[in-house]
Amino acid sequence: MKVTFWGTRGSIASAGPLTERYGGNTASVQVMGRDGTCVVLDAGTGIRGLGYALGDGVHRIDILLSHLHMDHIQGLGFFGPLFEPDVEVHVWGPPSATLDLRGRLTRYFSPPLFPVRLRDLPSRVELHNAPEDLTAIGGLRVVSATVIHPGPTVGYRIEEDGTSLAYLPDHEPALGPIGLPDDPAWISGFELAADASLLVHDAQYFPDERATRVGWGHSSTIEVAAFARRVRARRLACFHHDPAHDDATIDRLVTEVGDAAPGIPVSGAHEGETLEV
């Protein structure tokens, strides 16, 4: 499968510093299977550009939402294929304890937040709860699990022909103190990421920044490195860059992660980058 990053920032990035390499759009990642299956992870502002790039050749698109914070759904209403009557769009995401996914997304697709209601979109839209068991989407197999982040939030694992992508864009792994028994069952996100060919993971903060943001649902350099080591990830792409960080700062952050995760190739995800998994 091919993984293309269309948006890699966390929060709303427009007020942050200018950046030439990492980009300023919020989370959206395209996954293309070998058979042409098109899956999109999250619908931040980056999904708008993806919609233009898809052209007319894709007639089914599956959008997997990790959660419904604004930076992960803000681009959904500007995704061109939603306005094409010959396109089938399946949207997957976590329900809340009080509302299903349709009820939650209807709040976004309604005035005063958006002029077009969900029911009035011309494409064929189907909504699904995020799959708790391995589910076939075209030639890809997808599963989700709840992870630690404020509000209903899931991470995803996508598999194809013996390779795997783990996507945990907003995650506070709660690894616990050093010295606990090596039992992964209690580690948030462990099963999703175990032995992943590519782990795309929240790496928003340096440790001193994270110290004043405990409970916000994000990871520091040291935490994401420890998580990657514990799950035995074969490759790590740092994701959900802080909107206050410029290119040079993110470079330093990625280097710090790499130093703490020897033996694992580490990079910083940036807009326009395509990785083969």
C-alpha positions in Angstrom: 0.0 0.0 0.0 1.0 3.6 -0.5 0.6 6.2 2.3 0.5 9.9 1.3 0.4 12.7 3.9 -2.0 15.6 3.0 -2.0 17.2 6.4 0.2 16.5 9.4 -0.5 19.2 11.9 -2.4 19.2 15.1 -4.9 21.8 16.2 -5.6 24.7 13.9 -2.3 25.6 12.1 -3.2 28.8 10.3 -1.9 30.9 13.2 1.4 29.1 13.5 4.8 29.9 11.9 5.4 29.6 8.2 6.8 26.3 7.1 8.1 25.1 3.8 8.6 21.4 4.4 6.2 20.0 7.0 3.1 22.0 5.8 0.3 23.7 7.7 -2.8 21.6 7.1 -4.3 19.4 9.8 -4.6 15.6 9.8 -5.4 13.8 6.6 -3.6 10.7 5.2 -4.4 8.8 2.1 -3.9 5.0 1.9 -4.1 3.4 -1.5 -4.2 -0.4 -1.8 -2.6 -2.3 -4.6 -6.1 -2.9 -6.1 -6.9 0.8 -6.1 -8.8 0.8 -2.8 -8.8 4.4 -1.4 -8.9 4.9 2.3 -8.5 8.3 3.9 -7.5 8.6 7.6 -9.1 11.7 9.1 -10.6 14.7 7.4 -8.6 17.7 8.6 -7.9 20.6 6.2 -5.5 18.5 4.2 -8.4 16.5 2.8 -9.4 19.4 0.5 -6.2 19.1 -1.5 -6.6 15.3 -1.6 -10.1 15.7 -3.1 -8.7 17.8 -6.0 -5.9 15.2 -6.6 -8.2 12.2 -6.8 -9.7 13.2 -10.1 -12.5 11.2 -11.7 -11.1 7.7 -11.4 -12.2 6.8 -7.9 -15.8 6.0 -7.3 -15.7 4.7 -3.7 -13.8 6.4 -0.8 -13.7 5.3 2.8 -12.9 8.0 5.4 -11.8 6.7 8.7 -12.2 9.3 11.5 -10.1 8.8 14.6 -12.3 11.3 16.5 -14.4 14.3 16.0 -12.3 17.2 17.3 -12.4 20.0 14.8 -8.9 19.7 13.5 -9.8 16.1 12.3 -13.1 16.9 10.6 -12.7 20.6 9.5 -12.0 19.8 5.9 -14.8 17.3 5.4 -17.3 19.8 4.1 -14.7 20.9 1.5 -13.9 17.4 0.2 -14.9 17.6 -3.4 -16.1 14.0 -3.9 -18.9 14.5 -1.4 -20.5 16.7 -4.0 -20.2 14.2 -6.9 -23.4 12.1 -7.4 -21.5 9.1 -8.9 -19.2 8.7 -5.8 -19.9 6.5 -2.9 -18.4 7.8 0.4 -18.3 5.6 3.5 -17.5 7.5 6.7 -16.3 5.4 9.7 -15.8 6.8 13.2 -16.3 6.3 16.9 -19.8 6.9 18.3 -20.3 8.6 21.7 -22.2 7.2 24.6 -25.2 9.4 23.8 -25.1 9.9 20.0 -24.3 7.7 17.0 -21.9 8.9 14.3 -24.7 10.4 12.2 -26.0 12.5 15.1 -22.5 13.8 15.8 -21.6 14.7 12.2 -25.0 16.3 11.6 -23.9 18.9 14.1 -21.1 19.9 11.8 -23.1 19.6 8.6 -25.7 22.1 9.7 -26.1 25.9 10.1 -24.5 28.0 11.4 -21.3 25.8 11.1 -21.9 24.7 7.5 -24.6 25.6 4.9 -25.1 22.2 3.4 -26.8 19.5 5.6 -25.5 16.0 5.6 -28.7 14.7 4.2 -28.5 17.1 1.2 -25.0 16.0 0.0 -25.4 14.7 -3.6 -22.9 11.8 -3.2 -24.0 8.4 -1.7 -22.9 8.7 1.9 -23.0 5.8 4.3 -21.9 6.0 7.9 -20.5 3.2 10.0 -19.1 2.7 13.5 -15.3 2.2 13.5 -14.7 -1.6 13.0 -13.8 -3.4 16.2 -12.9 -6.6 14.3 -10.8 -6.9 11.1 -13.0 -5.7 8.3 -12.4 -5.9 4.6 -12.4 -2.6 2.7 -11.6 -3.5 -0.8 -8.2 -5.3 -0.7 -7.4 -3.8 2.7 -8.2 -5.1 6.1 -9.0 -2.5 8.8 -9.5 -2.7 12.5 -9.8 0.0 15.2 -9.5 0.3 19.0 -10.1 2.9 21.6 -7.0 4.9 22.6 -6.3 7.5 25.3 -7.4 10.9 24.2 -10.2 13.2 25.4 -13.5 12.2 24.0 -14.3 9.0 22.0 -11.1 8.3 20.1 -9.8 5.4 18.1 -6.6 4.4 16.4 -6.6 2.2 13.2 -4.5 -0.6 11.9 -4.6 -1.3 8.1 -3.2 -4.6 6.7 -2.4 -5.7 3.2 -0.4 -8.8 2.0 1.6 -9.1 5.2 2.3 -5.4 5.7 0.7 -3.1 8.2 0.1 0.5 9.0 -0.8 1.7 12.5 -2.3 5.2 12.7 -2.5 6.8 16.2 -2.5 10.5 15.5 -3.8 11.7 18.9 -2.5 9.5 21.7 -1.3 9.6 25.3 0.1 6.1 25.6 0.4 6.0 29.4 3.3 3.6 29.4 3.7 3.6 33.2 6.8 3.6 35.3 9.9 1.7 34.1 10.1 -1.7 35.7 6.5 -2.9 35.4 6.0 -6.4 34.1 6.3 -6.7 30.3 2.5 -7.2 29.8 1.3 -5.2 26.8 -2.4 -5.8 27.5 -2.7 -2.6 29.5 -0.9 -0.3 27.1 -3.3 1.9 25.1 -2.9 1.1 21.4 -0.5 -1.8 21.8 -2.4 -4.3 19.7 -3.0 -1.9 16.9 0.7 -1.0 16.6 2.3 -4.4 17.4 5.0 -5.1 14.8 3.7 -2.5 12.5 5.5 -2.0 9.2 4.8 1.7 9.6 3.7 3.5 12.8 2.2 6.9 12.3 2.1 8.4 15.8 1.4 11.5 17.7 4.7 13.3 18.6 3.5 16.8 19.3 5.7 17.8 22.3 9.1 18.0 23.7 9.2 16.6 27.3 9.2 20.1 28.9 6.1 21.1 26.8 4.3 17.9 27.7 4.9 18.4 31.4 2.4 21.3 31.4 -0.1 19.5 29.2 -0.7 16.2 30.9 -4.2 14.9 30.1 -4.4 16.7 26.8 -4.1 13.4 25.0 -0.7 13.8 23.2 2.8 12.4 23.4 6.3 13.7 24.0 9.4 12.6 22.1 10.4 10.2 24.8 7.0 8.7 25.1 6.5 8.0 21.4 10.0 6.5 21.2 9.3 4.3 24.2 5.9 3.2 22.6 7.6 2.5 19.2 10.2 0.3 21.0 7.5 -1.5 23.0 5.4 -2.4 20.0 8.5 -3.3 17.9 7.5 -0.9 15.1 9.7 -1.3 12.0 9.4 2.3 11.0 8.1 5.5 12.7 6.6 8.6 11.2 6.2 11.4 13.8 2.8 13.1 13.3 0.4 15.7 14.7 3.0 18.5 14.7 2.4 21.3 17.0 1.2 24.4 15.1 3.6 26.5 17.1 6.6 24.5 15.8 8.4 25.6 12.6 10.5 23.3 10.4 13.7 23.6 12.3 11.9 22.9 15.6 10.2 19.8 14.2 13.6 18.7 12.8 15.0 18.9 16.4 12.0 17.0 17.7 12.4 14.2 15.2 16.1 13.9 15.9 15.3 13.6 19.6 12.8 10.8 18.9 15.3 9.0 16.8 18.0 9.2 19.4 15.6 7.6 21.9 14.5 4.8 19.5 17.8 3.3 18.3 17.3 0.8 15.5 14.0 2.2 14.3 14.1 4.5 11.2 12.3 7.7 12.3 11.1 10.6 10.1 8.8 13.5 10.4 5.6 13.2 8.3 5.3 16.1 5.9 2.7 17.2 3.3 3.2 15.6 -0.1 5.3 12.7 1.1 4.4 9.2 -0.1 5.7 6.1 1.7 5.6 2.6 0.4 4.5 0.1 3.1 
